[in-house]
């Protein structure tokens, strides 16, 4: 598989889960700390790879959702996507699971679920993780 590269994000980390992550443009410059739940120090005012992945996946999925809504000529406003990324044991290894909680206010539930299903097919994060990690979709239409 080969893609036409339109943009490449660059970040460098040193010190692993208890180090620092910096983007090539220095917009992201974050200290990292392993959460206490994973046996780390859980230092205040730090982040971790799971939080960064959750932020990226939720932003990408919301973008895909808005794209498929425009393509379907279904106006939506105020959609939100919360990505809950879990780190855990997978047999003798470690793995991830993701719960995507998608809210599209003031839309018919069935229509919302159809848009979310289409977004899941279009979103590059969903495509990259498909078959590799468990992803659960939950759709609501709360105002």
Secondary structure, 3 states (H helix, E strand, C coil): CCCCCCCCCCEEEECHHHCEEEECCCCCEEEECCCHHHCCCCCCCCECHHHHHHHHHHHHHHHHHHHHHHHCCCCCCCCEEEEEEEEEEECCEEEEEEEEEEECCCCCHHHHHHHHHHHHHHCHHHHHHCCCCEEEEEEECCC
